[in-house]
Amino acid sequence: MDDMDGIHVWSFRYRYWPNNSSRMYVLENTGDFVQTHELRQGDYFALHYNDQKQIYVSLLFGVA
């Protein structure tokens, strides 16, 4: 998916599995993304589609 910085393209992997009476959700392959954008605890990133159905990533720093 394309990063909103216009430079990077990321390949995340979304996985889930049953965990007792619920599911565990994990987004894998995010380490380089976190390091590149210097994300810290309390920061978020959002995945969204544009009008052409391409997935983009945007950042929200320090949002609680």
trRosetta pair geometry for C-beta under 8 A, 3 or more apart (Angstrom, degrees):
i j d omega theta_ij theta_ji phi_ij phi_ji
1 9 6.9 170 79 -160 25 68
1 10 5.5 -25 58 64 79 85
1 11 7.7 145 9 -89 68 35
1 12 6.9 -24 18 17 117 100
1 47 6.9 3 153 -140 171 105
1 54 7.4 140 -143 169 75 76
1 55 3.8 -62 -123 96 122 104
1 56 6.4 -170 169 -89 105 20
1 57 6.0 108 112 -31 120 95
2 6 7.7 18 176 -108 110 35
2 8 7.7 139 -159 92 49 55
2 9 5.6 -34 -98 -107 55 77
2 10 8.0 157 -99 20 7 76
2 54 6.3 15 16 157 118 121
2 55 7.3 150 28 86 70 56
2 56 5.5 -32 78 -106 87 74
2 57 7.5 -161 98 14 42 81
3 6 7.2 -87 89 -4 80 22
3 7 6.5 -32 70 57 123 66
3 8 4.0 33 8 68 139 95
3 9 6.9 -130 -4 -78 85 28
3 10 6.2 85 -57 -15 95 106
3 33 7.8 -178 -94 -130 121 99
3 56 7.4 99 -144 -159 12 73
3 57 5.2 -35 -117 56 60 109
4 56 5.6 76 -67 175 82 115
4 57 6.2 -126 -10 81 86 56
4 58 4.8 44 -19 -93 149 75
4 59 7.5 -137 45 1 125 80
5 8 6.1 41 60 17 115 94
8 33 7.7 150 138 -109 151 78
8 36 6.7 75 -70 153 160 166
10 29 7.5 153 178 124 91 106
10 32 7.7 -177 -121 83 98 105
10 33 5.4 33 -118 -79 143 120
10 57 6.3 18 31 -14 137 147
11 29 5.9 -45 98 133 72 154
12 27 5.4 -8 -178 -177 125 96
12 28 6.7 143 -168 71 67 50
12 29 5.3 -172 -121 73 44 102
12 30 6.1 33 -115 -72 105 82
12 33 7.6 -14 -73 -18 104 151
12 47 7.8 -108 47 -87 150 139
13 27 7.3 150 75 -163 44 48
13 28 4.2 -22 64 61 99 106
13 29 5.4 85 7 6 91 117
14 25 7.5 -15 -167 -167 86 92
14 26 7.6 159 -153 86 43 50
14 27 5.7 -17 -99 -107 68 71
14 28 7.7 -161 -70 18 20 78
15 25 7.5 159 89 -153 48 48
15 26 5.0 -15 65 63 93 96
15 27 8.0 169 23 -88 69 26
15 28 6.3 28 5 -13 114 116
16 23 4.9 23 178 169 117 121
16 24 6.3 167 -151 82 65 50
16 25 4.7 -19 -97 -99 101 66
16 26 7.1 166 -83 19 49 70
17 23 6.8 161 81 -154 24 80
17 24 5.6 -13 59 53 75 98
18 22 7.8 150 -156 91 57 31
18 23 6.0 -56 -103 -102 39 70
18 24 7.8 33 116 11 9 83
19 22 5.6 -27 71 77 90 77
19 23 6.1 112 18 -143 90 18
19 24 4.3 82 -32 -32 137 99
27 30 5.7 60 116 -45 97 131
29 32 7.7 -21 173 23 69 98
29 33 8.0 73 129 -5 66 112
30 33 4.9 -64 -162 46 62 118
30 34 5.6 64 142 -28 88 103
31 34 5.8 -57 -148 35 28 109
31 35 6.4 21 158 -13 64 108
32 35 5.7 -57 -145 41 32 110
32 36 6.0 36 157 -24 68 108
33 36 5.9 -54 -143 34 26 112
33 37 6.4 -3 166 8 62 112
33 39 7.8 17 124 -3 76 130
33 45 7.5 -75 149 6 126 173
33 57 7.3 -75 -152 162 134 167
34 37 6.7 -75 -145 52 22 91
34 39 4.6 -84 -147 44 73 115
35 38 7.2 20 -172 -75 31 45
37 45 7.6 89 82 -80 163 130
37 59 5.8 -167 -174 -89 144 146
39 43 4.4 -144 -155 81 86 142
39 45 7.1 -66 -98 -36 144 111
39 59 7.3 -140 -89 -138 103 117
39 61 7.9 -142 -121 -107 68 79
40 43 5.4 96 53 -10 58 116
42 62 5.6 21 126 -123 115 48
42 63 7.5 165 160 54 77 39
42 64 6.6 -28 -156 -86 99 74
43 59 7.0 -12 179 -168 113 96
43 60 6.8 162 -166 88 66 58
43 61 5.1 -22 -119 -125 104 51
43 62 6.3 -12 -86 -39 72 41
43 63 7.4 74 -135 25 40 76
44 59 7.6 148 89 -161 52 51
44 60 4.4 -8 67 63 96 109
44 63 5.5 -58 19 58 117 114
45 57 5.6 8 171 -173 121 99
45 58 6.7 169 -159 85 74 37
45 59 5.2 -33 -105 -103 86 59
45 60 6.9 177 -91 19 33 76
46 57 7.3 153 78 -155 45 51
46 58 5.2 -15 58 61 95 89
46 59 7.9 -166 18 -77 75 16
46 60 6.6 55 -17 -14 103 113
47 55 5.8 -2 -175 -172 100 108
47 56 7.3 160 -153 80 53 40
47 57 5.9 -24 -98 -98 67 68
48 55 7.2 153 82 -150 24 62
48 56 5.7 -26 68 61 75 87
48 58 6.9 -10 20 9 114 109
49 53 5.5 -18 -162 -135 123 41
49 54 6.7 136 -150 66 67 34
49 55 5.9 -41 -90 -93 64 56
49 56 7.5 137 -112 14 16 82
50 53 7.4 -76 67 -6 61 14
50 54 5.2 -5 35 54 104 89
50 56 6.1 62 -36 -15 99 123
60 63 4.3 -20 148 -1 114 137
